[in-house]
Amino acid sequence: MQLLQAVFLTVLVACVTAQLPTRTQKVPEIDQRCMECLCQASSNCDESLKCHNAGGDAYFCGPYVISWAYWHDGGRPGDKGRAHDFETCLNNKTCAEKAVRGYMRKYGRDCDRSGAIDCFDFARIHKLGFGQCSSDSILDTDYWEKFEICYIGYAEDNVASNYGNNGNIPVNYGNNDNIPVNYGNNENVAAPYDYADGQLQARRVHN
Ligand SMILES: *[C@@H]1O[C@H](CO)[C@@H](O)[C@H](O)[C@H]1NC(C)=O
């Protein structure tokens, strides 16, 4: 009976430990290197890019290719109550970055379940919005390739459709009892932006 209790407690503690990081995680400030890579991924950071219709109701502005709704949720920087304030802001790189910071502060989350909220999550959120940011379909896009080349120096062969083919990934997930432990450690590592090799390595394992 005592053994059973001990086992139960161990499992309980493991579950709680595994869950805590995602629930209590603070969203780090997006740093300038990450910001530049969002800009590269979005438009090759073309500061001459103004507002354009992208079909349907889609209307995006500036080098970060941001919509009115994104700007609004990002805290409406440059809002002086005039109809075109959002366009003026978004077409100005510095002002657009305020919207990105505001948006990430509000919606930052661990989209890829890596255990940390980092630039990989911000890149997903920037493109997909916070609601859809867990979708791995983004890994197949030019946007993601540009982001990786900018941010880690090369494009990983992490095409979403390869996920199913890579036997190692599911096996590692299933068998590796250390994963929850690693999650805990990552959080400790999380001096907010430590893109040390170790962290990128961990990222590759997760991806
Ligand atoms: C661009 O935006 C920044 C920050 O909002 C502002 O300080 C600056 O004056 C703007 N630049 C131009 C040319 O409007």
The ligand as a Tripos MOL2 file, in Angstrom:
@<TRIPOS>MOLECULE
LIG
   14    14     1     0     0
SMALL
NO_CHARGES

@<TRIPOS>ATOM
      1 C1          8.2710   56.3760  -36.8470 C.3       1 LIG1
      2 O1          7.7450   55.8890  -35.6350 O.3       1 LIG1
      3 C2          8.4720   56.2810  -34.4950 C.3       1 LIG1
      4 C3          7.8940   55.5310  -33.2960 C.3       1 LIG1
      5 O2          6.5150   55.6150  -33.2340 O.3       1 LIG1
      6 C4          8.4130   57.7890  -34.3730 C.3       1 LIG1
      7 O3          9.1350   58.2020  -33.2330 O.3       1 LIG1
      8 C5          8.9970   58.4160  -35.6120 C.3       1 LIG1
      9 O4          8.8540   59.8060  -35.5560 O.3       1 LIG1
     10 C6          8.3030   57.8830  -36.8500 C.3       1 LIG1
     11 N1          9.0200   58.3420  -38.0390 N.am      1 LIG1
     12 C7          8.4050   58.9960  -39.0150 C.2       1 LIG1
     13 C8          9.2690   59.3580  -40.1850 C.3       1 LIG1
     14 O5          7.2410   59.2850  -38.9730 O.2       1 LIG1
@<TRIPOS>BOND
     1     1     2 1
     2     1    10 1
     3     2     3 1
     4     3     4 1
     5     3     6 1
     6     4     5 1
     7     6     7 1
     8     6     8 1
     9     8     9 1
    10     8    10 1
    11    10    11 1
    12    11    12 1
    13    12    13 1
    14    12    14 2
@<TRIPOS>SUBSTRUCTURE
     1 LIG1         1 GROUP 0 **** ****
